[in-house]
């Protein structure tokens, strides 16, 4: 994982993989639908903390990536 904002394609793929609508995904991270749409469109960058929250809540953040981040904050994201 890294401290960088996720790529819009990454956000879209993660949401679809989780089987969530944009509305449900936005609600999951306490955001507005329009903001989520902007993240997916690349009009706005998602904060890395919100990306991590989304991954945790959808169980797509692995224990391995958490350990890797603790060992090397510059490690690539999962």
PyMOL Python script that loads the backbone (N, CA, C, O; Angstrom):
from pymol import cmd

cmd.read_pdbstr("""\
ATOM      1  N   UNK A   1       0.829  -1.184   0.000  1.00  0.00           N
ATOM      2  CA  UNK A   1       0.000   0.000   0.000  1.00  0.00           C
ATOM      3  C   UNK A   1       0.868   1.240   0.000  1.00  0.00           C
ATOM      4  O   UNK A   1       2.009   1.221   0.460  1.00  0.00           O
ATOM      5  N   UNK A   2       0.326   2.284  -0.507  1.00  0.00           N
ATOM      6  CA  UNK A   2       1.069   3.535  -0.489  1.00  0.00           C
ATOM      7  C   UNK A   2       0.158   4.628   0.033  1.00  0.00           C
ATOM      8  O   UNK A   2      -1.036   4.423   0.248  1.00  0.00           O
ATOM      9  N   UNK A   3       0.746   5.780   0.230  1.00  0.00           N
ATOM     10  CA  UNK A   3      -0.024   6.926   0.708  1.00  0.00           C
ATOM     11  C   UNK A   3      -0.582   7.731  -0.452  1.00  0.00           C
ATOM     12  O   UNK A   3      -1.133   8.813  -0.250  1.00  0.00           O
ATOM     13  N   UNK A   4      -0.447   7.213  -1.665  1.00  0.00           N
ATOM     14  CA  UNK A   4      -0.935   7.921  -2.844  1.00  0.00           C
ATOM     15  C   UNK A   4      -2.431   7.671  -3.037  1.00  0.00           C
ATOM     16  O   UNK A   4      -2.972   6.655  -2.602  1.00  0.00           O
ATOM     17  N   UNK A   5      -3.065   8.606  -3.687  1.00  0.00           N
ATOM     18  CA  UNK A   5      -4.480   8.438  -4.027  1.00  0.00           C
ATOM     19  C   UNK A   5      -4.604   7.330  -5.065  1.00  0.00           C
ATOM     20  O   UNK A   5      -3.728   7.180  -5.917  1.00  0.00           O
ATOM     21  N   UNK A   6      -5.684   6.551  -5.005  1.00  0.00           N
ATOM     22  CA  UNK A   6      -5.861   5.490  -5.989  1.00  0.00           C
ATOM     23  C   UNK A   6      -6.210   6.051  -7.366  1.00  0.00           C
ATOM     24  O   UNK A   6      -6.753   7.150  -7.480  1.00  0.00           O
ATOM     25  N   UNK A   7      -5.899   5.305  -8.376  1.00  0.00           N
ATOM     26  CA  UNK A   7      -6.230   5.653  -9.750  1.00  0.00           C
ATOM     27  C   UNK A   7      -7.745   5.499  -9.935  1.00  0.00           C
ATOM     28  O   UNK A   7      -8.335   4.598  -9.339  1.00  0.00           O
ATOM     29  N   UNK A   8      -8.392   6.350 -10.742  1.00  0.00           N
ATOM     30  CA  UNK A   8      -9.837   6.223 -10.977  1.00  0.00           C
ATOM     31  C   UNK A   8     -10.266   4.818 -11.436  1.00  0.00           C
ATOM     32  O   UNK A   8     -11.313   4.318 -11.024  1.00  0.00           O
ATOM     33  N   UNK A   9      -9.455   4.197 -12.283  1.00  0.00           N
ATOM     34  CA  UNK A   9      -9.786   2.841 -12.750  1.00  0.00           C
ATOM     35  C   UNK A   9      -9.758   1.841 -11.599  1.00  0.00           C
ATOM     36  O   UNK A   9     -10.538   0.889 -11.576  1.00  0.00           O
ATOM     37  N   UNK A  10      -8.854   2.062 -10.644  1.00  0.00           N
ATOM     38  CA  UNK A  10      -8.760   1.210  -9.458  1.00  0.00           C
ATOM     39  C   UNK A  10     -10.018   1.338  -8.600  1.00  0.00           C
ATOM     40  O   UNK A  10     -10.540   0.348  -8.087  1.00  0.00           O
ATOM     41  N   UNK A  11     -10.490   2.565  -8.455  1.00  0.00           N
ATOM     42  CA  UNK A  11     -11.689   2.826  -7.660  1.00  0.00           C
ATOM     43  C   UNK A  11     -12.893   2.144  -8.293  1.00  0.00           C
ATOM     44  O   UNK A  11     -13.668   1.471  -7.613  1.00  0.00           O
ATOM     45  N   UNK A  12     -13.039   2.325  -9.589  1.00  0.00           N
ATOM     46  CA  UNK A  12     -14.152   1.715 -10.321  1.00  0.00           C
ATOM     47  C   UNK A  12     -14.102   0.192 -10.227  1.00  0.00           C
ATOM     48  O   UNK A  12     -15.115  -0.449  -9.949  1.00  0.00           O
ATOM     49  N   UNK A  13     -12.927  -0.383 -10.458  1.00  0.00           N
ATOM     50  CA  UNK A  13     -12.781  -1.839 -10.414  1.00  0.00           C
ATOM     51  C   UNK A  13     -13.082  -2.391  -9.028  1.00  0.00           C
ATOM     52  O   UNK A  13     -13.736  -3.426  -8.901  1.00  0.00           O
ATOM     53  N   UNK A  14     -12.612  -1.711  -7.991  1.00  0.00           N
ATOM     54  CA  UNK A  14     -12.848  -2.174  -6.617  1.00  0.00           C
ATOM     55  C   UNK A  14     -14.331  -2.129  -6.272  1.00  0.00           C
ATOM     56  O   UNK A  14     -14.853  -3.033  -5.620  1.00  0.00           O
ATOM     57  N   UNK A  15     -15.004  -1.074  -6.714  1.00  0.00           N
ATOM     58  CA  UNK A  15     -16.446  -0.967  -6.438  1.00  0.00           C
ATOM     59  C   UNK A  15     -17.205  -2.072  -7.143  1.00  0.00           C
ATOM     60  O   UNK A  15     -18.062  -2.724  -6.546  1.00  0.00           O
ATOM     61  N   UNK A  16     -16.895  -2.283  -8.405  1.00  0.00           N
ATOM     62  CA  UNK A  16     -17.592  -3.321  -9.175  1.00  0.00           C
ATOM     63  C   UNK A  16     -17.298  -4.710  -8.614  1.00  0.00           C
ATOM     64  O   UNK A  16     -18.198  -5.546  -8.528  1.00  0.00           O
ATOM     65  N   UNK A  17     -16.061  -4.957  -8.237  1.00  0.00           N
ATOM     66  CA  UNK A  17     -15.684  -6.238  -7.648  1.00  0.00           C
ATOM     67  C   UNK A  17     -16.449  -6.480  -6.351  1.00  0.00           C
ATOM     68  O   UNK A  17     -16.803  -7.614  -6.030  1.00  0.00           O
ATOM     69  N   UNK A  18     -16.695  -5.415  -5.618  1.00  0.00           N
ATOM     70  CA  UNK A  18     -17.431  -5.518  -4.351  1.00  0.00           C
ATOM     71  C   UNK A  18     -18.933  -5.649  -4.569  1.00  0.00           C
ATOM     72  O   UNK A  18     -19.677  -5.944  -3.634  1.00  0.00           O
ATOM     73  N   UNK A  19     -19.380  -5.427  -5.815  1.00  0.00           N
ATOM     74  CA  UNK A  19     -20.799  -5.544  -6.125  1.00  0.00           C
ATOM     75  C   UNK A  19     -21.638  -4.400  -5.593  1.00  0.00           C
ATOM     76  O   UNK A  19     -22.825  -4.569  -5.318  1.00  0.00           O
ATOM     77  N   UNK A  20     -21.025  -3.238  -5.447  1.00  0.00           N
ATOM     78  CA  UNK A  20     -21.732  -2.083  -4.893  1.00  0.00           C
ATOM     79  C   UNK A  20     -22.099  -1.074  -5.976  1.00  0.00           C
ATOM     80  O   UNK A  20     -21.390  -0.919  -6.970  1.00  0.00           O
ATOM     81  N   UNK A  21     -23.205  -0.403  -5.764  1.00  0.00           N
ATOM     82  CA  UNK A  21     -23.556   0.733  -6.616  1.00  0.00           C
ATOM     83  C   UNK A  21     -22.690   1.912  -6.181  1.00  0.00           C
ATOM     84  O   UNK A  21     -22.063   1.875  -5.122  1.00  0.00           O
ATOM     85  N   UNK A  22     -22.663   2.948  -6.998  1.00  0.00           N
ATOM     86  CA  UNK A  22     -21.925   4.148  -6.606  1.00  0.00           C
ATOM     87  C   UNK A  22     -22.512   4.742  -5.323  1.00  0.00           C
ATOM     88  O   UNK A  22     -21.774   5.213  -4.457  1.00  0.00           O
ATOM     89  N   UNK A  23     -23.827   4.717  -5.207  1.00  0.00           N
ATOM     90  CA  UNK A  23     -24.485   5.256  -4.012  1.00  0.00           C
ATOM     91  C   UNK A  23     -24.066   4.481  -2.768  1.00  0.00           C
ATOM     92  O   UNK A  23     -23.720   5.076  -1.747  1.00  0.00           O
ATOM     93  N   UNK A  24     -24.098   3.153  -2.857  1.00  0.00           N
ATOM     94  CA  UNK A  24     -23.723   2.316  -1.714  1.00  0.00           C
ATOM     95  C   UNK A  24     -22.253   2.503  -1.352  1.00  0.00           C
ATOM     96  O   UNK A  24     -21.907   2.564  -0.172  1.00  0.00           O
ATOM     97  N   UNK A  25     -21.396   2.593  -2.354  1.00  0.00           N
ATOM     98  CA  UNK A  25     -19.968   2.787  -2.102  1.00  0.00           C
ATOM     99  C   UNK A  25     -19.716   4.124  -1.415  1.00  0.00           C
ATOM    100  O   UNK A  25     -18.925   4.213  -0.476  1.00  0.00           O
ATOM    101  N   UNK A  26     -20.396   5.159  -1.892  1.00  0.00           N
ATOM    102  CA  UNK A  26     -20.244   6.492  -1.281  1.00  0.00           C
ATOM    103  C   UNK A  26     -20.692   6.469   0.171  1.00  0.00           C
ATOM    104  O   UNK A  26     -20.013   7.012   1.042  1.00  0.00           O
ATOM    105  N   UNK A  27     -21.823   5.849   0.430  1.00  0.00           N
ATOM    106  CA  UNK A  27     -22.332   5.767   1.798  1.00  0.00           C
ATOM    107  C   UNK A  27     -21.376   5.001   2.703  1.00  0.00           C
ATOM    108  O   UNK A  27     -21.238   5.327   3.881  1.00  0.00           O
ATOM    109  N   UNK A  28     -20.723   3.993   2.160  1.00  0.00           N
ATOM    110  CA  UNK A  28     -19.797   3.166   2.926  1.00  0.00           C
ATOM    111  C   UNK A  28     -18.653   3.993   3.504  1.00  0.00           C
ATOM    112  O   UNK A  28     -18.171   3.711   4.602  1.00  0.00           O
ATOM    113  N   UNK A  29     -18.218   5.016   2.764  1.00  0.00           N
ATOM    114  CA  UNK A  29     -17.103   5.857   3.236  1.00  0.00           C
ATOM    115  C   UNK A  29     -17.589   7.242   3.675  1.00  0.00           C
ATOM    116  O   UNK A  29     -16.807   8.189   3.768  1.00  0.00           O
ATOM    117  N   UNK A  30     -18.886   7.338   3.940  1.00  0.00           N
ATOM    118  CA  UNK A  30     -19.491   8.578   4.450  1.00  0.00           C
ATOM    119  C   UNK A  30     -19.253   9.753   3.515  1.00  0.00           C
ATOM    120  O   UNK A  30     -18.848  10.837   3.935  1.00  0.00           O
ATOM    121  N   UNK A  31     -19.515   9.511   2.243  1.00  0.00           N
ATOM    122  CA  UNK A  31     -19.321  10.517   1.215  1.00  0.00           C
ATOM    123  C   UNK A  31     -20.626  10.713   0.441  1.00  0.00           C
ATOM    124  O   UNK A  31     -21.595   9.980   0.638  1.00  0.00           O
ATOM    125  N   UNK A  32     -20.633  11.688  -0.420  1.00  0.00           N
ATOM    126  CA  UNK A  32     -21.797  11.939  -1.268  1.00  0.00           C
ATOM    127  C   UNK A  32     -21.621  11.213  -2.600  1.00  0.00           C
ATOM    128  O   UNK A  32     -20.500  10.974  -3.050  1.00  0.00           O
ATOM    129  N   UNK A  33     -22.738  10.871  -3.213  1.00  0.00           N
ATOM    130  CA  UNK A  33     -22.721  10.189  -4.504  1.00  0.00           C
ATOM    131  C   UNK A  33     -21.894  10.972  -5.520  1.00  0.00           C
ATOM    132  O   UNK A  33     -21.060  10.395  -6.218  1.00  0.00           O
ATOM    133  N   UNK A  34     -22.118  12.268  -5.607  1.00  0.00           N
ATOM    134  CA  UNK A  34     -21.415  13.094  -6.601  1.00  0.00           C
ATOM    135  C   UNK A  34     -19.900  13.025  -6.400  1.00  0.00           C
ATOM    136  O   UNK A  34     -19.145  12.985  -7.371  1.00  0.00           O
ATOM    137  N   UNK A  35     -19.463  13.010  -5.156  1.00  0.00           N
ATOM    138  CA  UNK A  35     -18.030  12.912  -4.878  1.00  0.00           C
ATOM    139  C   UNK A  35     -17.486  11.583  -5.382  1.00  0.00           C
ATOM    140  O   UNK A  35     -16.422  11.527  -5.997  1.00  0.00           O
ATOM    141  N   UNK A  36     -18.235  10.507  -5.112  1.00  0.00           N
ATOM    142  CA  UNK A  36     -17.790   9.187  -5.588  1.00  0.00           C
ATOM    143  C   UNK A  36     -17.693   9.196  -7.113  1.00  0.00           C
ATOM    144  O   UNK A  36     -16.726   8.684  -7.676  1.00  0.00           O
ATOM    145  N   UNK A  37     -18.676   9.767  -7.773  1.00  0.00           N
ATOM    146  CA  UNK A  37     -18.663   9.843  -9.233  1.00  0.00           C
ATOM    147  C   UNK A  37     -17.439  10.613  -9.727  1.00  0.00           C
ATOM    148  O   UNK A  37     -16.834  10.238 -10.731  1.00  0.00           O
ATOM    149  N   UNK A  38     -17.077  11.674  -9.037  1.00  0.00           N
ATOM    150  CA  UNK A  38     -15.907  12.458  -9.420  1.00  0.00           C
ATOM    151  C   UNK A  38     -14.616  11.656  -9.233  1.00  0.00           C
ATOM    152  O   UNK A  38     -13.689  11.772 -10.034  1.00  0.00           O
ATOM    153  N   UNK A  39     -14.560  10.849  -8.180  1.00  0.00           N
ATOM    154  CA  UNK A  39     -13.386   9.994  -7.975  1.00  0.00           C
ATOM    155  C   UNK A  39     -13.244   9.006  -9.121  1.00  0.00           C
ATOM    156  O   UNK A  39     -12.148   8.822  -9.652  1.00  0.00           O
ATOM    157  N   UNK A  40     -14.344   8.369  -9.507  1.00  0.00           N
ATOM    158  CA  UNK A  40     -14.287   7.383 -10.583  1.00  0.00           C
ATOM    159  C   UNK A  40     -13.992   8.025 -11.939  1.00  0.00           C
ATOM    160  O   UNK A  40     -13.355   7.408 -12.792  1.00  0.00           O
ATOM    161  N   UNK A  41     -14.444   9.241 -12.135  1.00  0.00           N
ATOM    162  CA  UNK A  41     -14.224   9.940 -13.403  1.00  0.00           C
ATOM    163  C   UNK A  41     -12.831  10.564 -13.482  1.00  0.00           C
ATOM    164  O   UNK A  41     -12.393  10.972 -14.557  1.00  0.00           O
ATOM    165  N   UNK A  42     -12.139  10.637 -12.356  1.00  0.00           N
ATOM    166  CA  UNK A  42     -10.822  11.261 -12.327  1.00  0.00           C
ATOM    167  C   UNK A  42     -10.875  12.769 -12.218  1.00  0.00           C
ATOM    168  O   UNK A  42      -9.866  13.446 -12.421  1.00  0.00           O
ATOM    169  N   UNK A  43     -12.052  13.306 -11.897  1.00  0.00           N
ATOM    170  CA  UNK A  43     -12.202  14.755 -11.738  1.00  0.00           C
ATOM    171  C   UNK A  43     -11.731  15.232 -10.373  1.00  0.00           C
ATOM    172  O   UNK A  43     -11.536  16.427 -10.147  1.00  0.00           O
ATOM    173  N   UNK A  44     -11.553  14.284  -9.476  1.00  0.00           N
ATOM    174  CA  UNK A  44     -11.173  14.603  -8.100  1.00  0.00           C
ATOM    175  C   UNK A  44     -10.392  13.409  -7.555  1.00  0.00           C
ATOM    176  O   UNK A  44     -10.702  12.265  -7.886  1.00  0.00           O
ATOM    177  N   UNK A  45      -9.390  13.665  -6.730  1.00  0.00           N
ATOM    178  CA  UNK A  45      -8.576  12.587  -6.162  1.00  0.00           C
ATOM    179  C   UNK A  45      -9.172  12.122  -4.838  1.00  0.00           C
ATOM    180  O   UNK A  45      -9.559  12.935  -3.998  1.00  0.00           O
ATOM    181  N   UNK A  46      -9.238  10.815  -4.666  1.00  0.00           N
ATOM    182  CA  UNK A  46      -9.734  10.230  -3.425  1.00  0.00           C
ATOM    183  C   UNK A  46      -8.608  10.262  -2.384  1.00  0.00           C
ATOM    184  O   UNK A  46      -7.468   9.905  -2.682  1.00  0.00           O
ATOM    185  N   UNK A  47      -8.934  10.687  -1.178  1.00  0.00           N
ATOM    186  CA  UNK A  47      -7.947  10.707  -0.100  1.00  0.00           C
ATOM    187  C   UNK A  47      -7.522   9.270   0.201  1.00  0.00           C
ATOM    188  O   UNK A  47      -8.369   8.379   0.263  1.00  0.00           O
ATOM    189  N   UNK A  48      -6.228   9.032   0.387  1.00  0.00           N
ATOM    190  CA  UNK A  48      -5.758   7.676   0.665  1.00  0.00           C
ATOM    191  C   UNK A  48      -6.432   7.034   1.888  1.00  0.00           C
ATOM    192  O   UNK A  48      -6.625   5.819   1.922  1.00  0.00           O
ATOM    193  N   UNK A  49      -6.782   7.839   2.876  1.00  0.00           N
ATOM    194  CA  UNK A  49      -7.451   7.310   4.062  1.00  0.00           C
ATOM    195  C   UNK A  49      -8.846   6.784   3.740  1.00  0.00           C
ATOM    196  O   UNK A  49      -9.277   5.777   4.301  1.00  0.00           O
ATOM    197  N   UNK A  50      -9.548   7.461   2.843  1.00  0.00           N
ATOM    198  CA  UNK A  50     -10.872   6.986   2.438  1.00  0.00           C
ATOM    199  C   UNK A  50     -10.754   5.726   1.583  1.00  0.00           C
ATOM    200  O   UNK A  50     -11.598   4.833   1.661  1.00  0.00           O
ATOM    201  N   UNK A  51      -9.711   5.663   0.775  1.00  0.00           N
ATOM    202  CA  UNK A  51      -9.463   4.466  -0.028  1.00  0.00           C
ATOM    203  C   UNK A  51      -9.206   3.270   0.900  1.00  0.00           C
ATOM    204  O   UNK A  51      -9.742   2.182   0.693  1.00  0.00           O
ATOM    205  N   UNK A  52      -8.385   3.492   1.911  1.00  0.00           N
ATOM    206  CA  UNK A  52      -8.100   2.428   2.872  1.00  0.00           C
ATOM    207  C   UNK A  52      -9.377   2.020   3.612  1.00  0.00           C
ATOM    208  O   UNK A  52      -9.609   0.831   3.829  1.00  0.00           O
ATOM    209  N   UNK A  53     -10.195   2.982   3.995  1.00  0.00           N
ATOM    210  CA  UNK A  53     -11.462   2.682   4.663  1.00  0.00           C
ATOM    211  C   UNK A  53     -12.356   1.837   3.761  1.00  0.00           C
ATOM    212  O   UNK A  53     -12.947   0.856   4.213  1.00  0.00           O
ATOM    213  N   UNK A  54     -12.456   2.213   2.488  1.00  0.00           N
ATOM    214  CA  UNK A  54     -13.264   1.439   1.547  1.00  0.00           C
ATOM    215  C   UNK A  54     -12.749   0.008   1.459  1.00  0.00           C
ATOM    216  O   UNK A  54     -13.531  -0.942   1.494  1.00  0.00           O
ATOM    217  N   UNK A  55     -11.447  -0.142   1.347  1.00  0.00           N
ATOM    218  CA  UNK A  55     -10.864  -1.475   1.252  1.00  0.00           C
ATOM    219  C   UNK A  55     -11.117  -2.288   2.515  1.00  0.00           C
ATOM    220  O   UNK A  55     -11.422  -3.478   2.436  1.00  0.00           O
ATOM    221  N   UNK A  56     -10.996  -1.668   3.656  1.00  0.00           N
ATOM    222  CA  UNK A  56     -11.262  -2.373   4.912  1.00  0.00           C
ATOM    223  C   UNK A  56     -12.716  -2.815   5.006  1.00  0.00           C
ATOM    224  O   UNK A  56     -13.006  -3.953   5.375  1.00  0.00           O
ATOM    225  N   UNK A  57     -13.613  -1.918   4.673  1.00  0.00           N
ATOM    226  CA  UNK A  57     -15.039  -2.227   4.791  1.00  0.00           C
ATOM    227  C   UNK A  57     -15.510  -3.236   3.762  1.00  0.00           C
ATOM    228  O   UNK A  57     -16.499  -3.933   3.990  1.00  0.00           O
ATOM    229  N   UNK A  58     -14.827  -3.328   2.640  1.00  0.00           N
ATOM    230  CA  UNK A  58     -15.212  -4.304   1.626  1.00  0.00           C
ATOM    231  C   UNK A  58     -14.316  -5.540   1.701  1.00  0.00           C
ATOM    232  O   UNK A  58     -14.401  -6.428   0.853  1.00  0.00           O
ATOM    233  N   UNK A  59     -13.473  -5.591   2.702  1.00  0.00           N
ATOM    234  CA  UNK A  59     -12.559  -6.724   2.931  1.00  0.00           C
ATOM    235  C   UNK A  59     -11.637  -6.974   1.748  1.00  0.00           C
ATOM    236  O   UNK A  59     -11.298  -8.121   1.458  1.00  0.00           O
ATOM    237  N   UNK A  60     -11.228  -5.913   1.062  1.00  0.00           N
ATOM    238  CA  UNK A  60     -10.284  -6.066  -0.040  1.00  0.00           C
ATOM    239  C   UNK A  60      -8.873  -5.652   0.377  1.00  0.00           C
ATOM    240  O   UNK A  60      -7.922  -5.804  -0.389  1.00  0.00           O
ATOM    241  N   UNK A  61      -8.747  -5.133   1.589  1.00  0.00           N
ATOM    242  CA  UNK A  61      -7.431  -4.786   2.123  1.00  0.00           C
ATOM    243  C   UNK A  61      -6.933  -6.003   2.875  1.00  0.00           C
ATOM    244  O   UNK A  61      -7.560  -6.437   3.841  1.00  0.00           O
ATOM    245  N   UNK A  62      -5.825  -6.550   2.446  1.00  0.00           N
ATOM    246  CA  UNK A  62      -5.334  -7.782   3.043  1.00  0.00           C
ATOM    247  C   UNK A  62      -4.406  -7.515   4.218  1.00  0.00           C
ATOM    248  O   UNK A  62      -3.793  -6.452   4.316  1.00  0.00           O
ATOM    249  N   UNK A  63      -4.316  -8.475   5.087  1.00  0.00           N
ATOM    250  CA  UNK A  63      -3.405  -8.377   6.225  1.00  0.00           C
ATOM    251  C   UNK A  63      -1.982  -8.246   5.711  1.00  0.00           C
ATOM    252  O   UNK A  63      -1.185  -7.501   6.281  1.00  0.00           O
ATOM    253  N   UNK A  64      -1.657  -8.952   4.655  1.00  0.00           N
ATOM    254  CA  UNK A  64      -0.317  -8.888   4.087  1.00  0.00           C
ATOM    255  C   UNK A  64       0.033  -7.468   3.672  1.00  0.00           C
ATOM    256  O   UNK A  64       1.144  -7.004   3.931  1.00  0.00           O
ATOM    257  N   UNK A  65      -0.903  -6.769   3.029  1.00  0.00           N
ATOM    258  CA  UNK A  65      -0.601  -5.401   2.591  1.00  0.00           C
ATOM    259  C   UNK A  65      -0.445  -4.462   3.772  1.00  0.00           C
ATOM    260  O   UNK A  65       0.329  -3.507   3.697  1.00  0.00           O
ATOM    261  N   UNK A  66      -1.158  -4.708   4.858  1.00  0.00           N
ATOM    262  CA  UNK A  66      -1.013  -3.889   6.061  1.00  0.00           C
ATOM    263  C   UNK A  66       0.372  -4.087   6.662  1.00  0.00           C
ATOM    264  O   UNK A  66       1.032  -3.123   7.051  1.00  0.00           O
ATOM    265  N   UNK A  67       0.809  -5.343   6.735  1.00  0.00           N
ATOM    266  CA  UNK A  67       2.132  -5.650   7.277  1.00  0.00           C
ATOM    267  C   UNK A  67       3.213  -5.052   6.385  1.00  0.00           C
ATOM    268  O   UNK A  67       4.182  -4.478   6.882  1.00  0.00           O
ATOM    269  N   UNK A  68       3.050  -5.184   5.062  1.00  0.00           N
ATOM    270  CA  UNK A  68       4.025  -4.614   4.130  1.00  0.00           C
ATOM    271  C   UNK A  68       4.133  -3.108   4.308  1.00  0.00           C
ATOM    272  O   UNK A  68       5.230  -2.551   4.271  1.00  0.00           O
ATOM    273  N   UNK A  69       3.003  -2.456   4.499  1.00  0.00           N
ATOM    274  CA  UNK A  69       3.012  -1.003   4.677  1.00  0.00           C
ATOM    275  C   UNK A  69       3.733  -0.629   5.961  1.00  0.00           C
ATOM    276  O   UNK A  69       4.473   0.355   5.999  1.00  0.00           O
ATOM    277  N   UNK A  70       3.523  -1.407   7.008  1.00  0.00           N
ATOM    278  CA  UNK A  70       4.191  -1.126   8.275  1.00  0.00           C
ATOM    279  C   UNK A  70       5.704  -1.275   8.133  1.00  0.00           C
ATOM    280  O   UNK A  70       6.476  -0.536   8.744  1.00  0.00           O
ATOM    281  N   UNK A  71       6.105  -2.235   7.324  1.00  0.00           N
ATOM    282  CA  UNK A  71       7.546  -2.467   7.113  1.00  0.00           C
ATOM    283  C   UNK A  71       8.142  -1.459   6.129  1.00  0.00           C
ATOM    284  O   UNK A  71       9.272  -1.005   6.306  1.00  0.00           O
ATOM    285  N   UNK A  72       7.382  -1.117   5.102  1.00  0.00           N
ATOM    286  CA  UNK A  72       7.886  -0.237   4.039  1.00  0.00           C
ATOM    287  C   UNK A  72       6.765   0.686   3.551  1.00  0.00           C
ATOM    288  O   UNK A  72       5.992   0.303   2.672  1.00  0.00           O
ATOM    289  N   UNK A  73       6.668   1.899   4.111  1.00  0.00           N
ATOM    290  CA  UNK A  73       5.596   2.822   3.702  1.00  0.00           C
ATOM    291  C   UNK A  73       5.614   3.166   2.216  1.00  0.00           C
ATOM    292  O   UNK A  73       4.622   3.678   1.697  1.00  0.00           O
ATOM    293  N   UNK A  74       6.699   2.902   1.532  1.00  0.00           N
ATOM    294  CA  UNK A  74       6.791   3.203   0.102  1.00  0.00           C
ATOM    295  C   UNK A  74       6.374   2.016  -0.754  1.00  0.00           C
ATOM    296  O   UNK A  74       6.439   2.089  -1.981  1.00  0.00           O
ATOM    297  N   UNK A  75       5.942   0.918  -0.123  1.00  0.00           N
ATOM    298  CA  UNK A  75       5.540  -0.285  -0.872  1.00  0.00           C
ATOM    299  C   UNK A  75       4.322   0.020  -1.722  1.00  0.00           C
ATOM    300  O   UNK A  75       3.485   0.832  -1.328  1.00  0.00           O
ATOM    301  N   UNK A  76       4.201  -0.628  -2.906  1.00  0.00           N
ATOM    302  CA  UNK A  76       3.034  -0.391  -3.772  1.00  0.00           C
ATOM    303  C   UNK A  76       1.746  -0.878  -3.121  1.00  0.00           C
ATOM    304  O   UNK A  76       1.766  -1.766  -2.269  1.00  0.00           O
ATOM    305  N   UNK A  77       0.621  -0.285  -3.534  1.00  0.00           N
ATOM    306  CA  UNK A  77      -0.663  -0.667  -2.960  1.00  0.00           C
ATOM    307  C   UNK A  77      -1.101  -2.030  -3.465  1.00  0.00           C
ATOM    308  O   UNK A  77      -0.668  -2.503  -4.516  1.00  0.00           O
ATOM    309  N   UNK A  78      -1.988  -2.653  -2.671  1.00  0.00           N
ATOM    310  CA  UNK A  78      -2.491  -3.991  -3.030  1.00  0.00           C
ATOM    311  C   UNK A  78      -3.511  -3.932  -4.115  1.00  0.00           C
ATOM    312  O   UNK A  78      -4.031  -4.967  -4.530  1.00  0.00           O
TER     313      UNK A  78
END
""", "prot")
cmd.dss("prot")
cmd.show_as("cartoon", "prot")
cmd.util.cbc("prot")
cmd.orient("prot")
